[in-house]
Structures are given as C-alpha cells and as structure tokens.
Amino acid sequence: MKGKRIPIIAANWKMYKTISEMEEFLSQFLPLISDIEDRKVVIAPNFLCLERMVSISKGKNLITCAQNMYFEEEGAFTGEISPRMLKAIGVSWVILGHSERRHIFGEDDELIGKKVSSAVSHGMFPILCIGETLEERERGETGKVLKKQLKTGLSRLGAEGLKNVTIAYEPVWAIGTGKTASLSQIQEAHSLVREEIKKLGGEDIAEKIRILYGGSVKPDNVKGIMELEDVDGALVGGASLGVDSFIKIVKFDEN
Ligand code: PEP
C-alpha cells in the first residue's frame, strides 16, 4: 500500500479517561490487535496514563504517544512536561500543534516549530498537526495557511530530521464536529502537503513521510479516506474512545 509507507492509525484521547479506564480499554483492545503487523497503532492518552500504558503495552503492537510537550529539557516552566521526561518513561512519540493547543491554549507556529525541533533532537517522533479554520477555507486561504504552518513548524529541521516527522492534516472545522472533509478536499490538501515537503526536504523524504487525516474519522468513513493516494493514516479523536469503534477504524480494510 502506498509504496513503502506503512499506515498509522492514531488515537488522540484528549482529556478523557482515568488510569483505570485506560487499563480497562487496553485489556479489551490489545488482544484485538495482537495479529496486526502491516500498520502502526498509536494511542495518545493524557500524561498521567503514559507510564502505565508503556508498561502494559510492552512487547505489544501499540505505540504510546504524548499529546504535547514543552521544548526545554527542564527549568522553571510550571505545568509543563519535557522531552527528557517523556523519554525517561519510554515515550518517543508526541502530538504537537494540535488545533486545540493552537486555538484554546494560544500556541503559535513559532512555538510549535521549537517543540518539533526539540522532539527530533531528542530522537522523538513528532506528529505535527496542521489545518485551516472554516473562515480561512471560505476565504480561499487553505493552501496559504497549510504552507505557513508547515514552513514554520518544520523550519528548524534539516532533511535528516524530517525523516522522524509525521504530518496530520486536520481541518479545524472538522474536528469533533461530525463534519468530515470531502474526499476531494482531503486528497487536495494532502497532495499540497506532500508537494511542500518535497520543497523542504526533497523527493525522497516527500515519498516517505506519512500524512494522516484527522477530523471526525469514524468506522463508516475511514475506508474511503484511507484509499486516497496521499493519505497514510488517521488521527482519531472521539471515535477512538470506544474499543468497538476504534478497532473498526484500525481494521479499516476489513469493514
Ligand atoms: C482530533 O482530536 O485530532 C480529532 C480529529 O478529533 P475527532 O476525530 O473527534 O474529530
């Protein structure tokens, strides 16, 4: 599928689930993915769940991912978590620049770029989220916005660093709203992202980088989305919270 790009199905649990609710989920979910080898399954729970999730999923086909981090290693940054702290508990994947971080917590492209660069320099694998608002789309600015978010978000990386990065295209108006972008809107945005990556890092990196789609992905729309040429996976919020719906998304080709 899609050359050598192995698909990634990633769950963003946002601020849901206690540690025991996470354990209950994994006790049902892990046996269901034990035979999967041809895709990566990622779950990003809240910070409190990370260490326990790493230990429960040891040797299993599940990658534990953080939802955010600060770019410094340590210091007077109350309330923040550093790449060093994540690495120390065995977490190497991190979502950065999610639209809720941008729009609720005021993160801008500069800050996100520093986080992406810090993650890569600590040997981590950031999932950089980008996406336009409804107003930006209606003004015809989708391409301009995505290019800026990519350029600034990745500006501190060389071609080598880009190899660690996954991009998630998540139109803000489709996140948690039940509105999915149309297949043509998704493919158009993903192909633009791949073109931009080609300009930033060259053809080889652009062919290898994975671009996930996020925004109201559900069991009944995932298959069509995953068939698009430049879609290499999904970042799933609401529909990842239940075992039944998330496993159907993970096994999108069996639906
Ligand atoms: C997300 O949180 O990244 C997301 C895409 O949420 P949802 O699937 O609920 O739209």
Residues whose N, C-alpha, C, O or C-beta is under 5 A from the ligand:
A	BS01	PEP	N12 A174 I175 G176 T177 G214 G215 S216 V217 L235 V236 G237 G238 A239
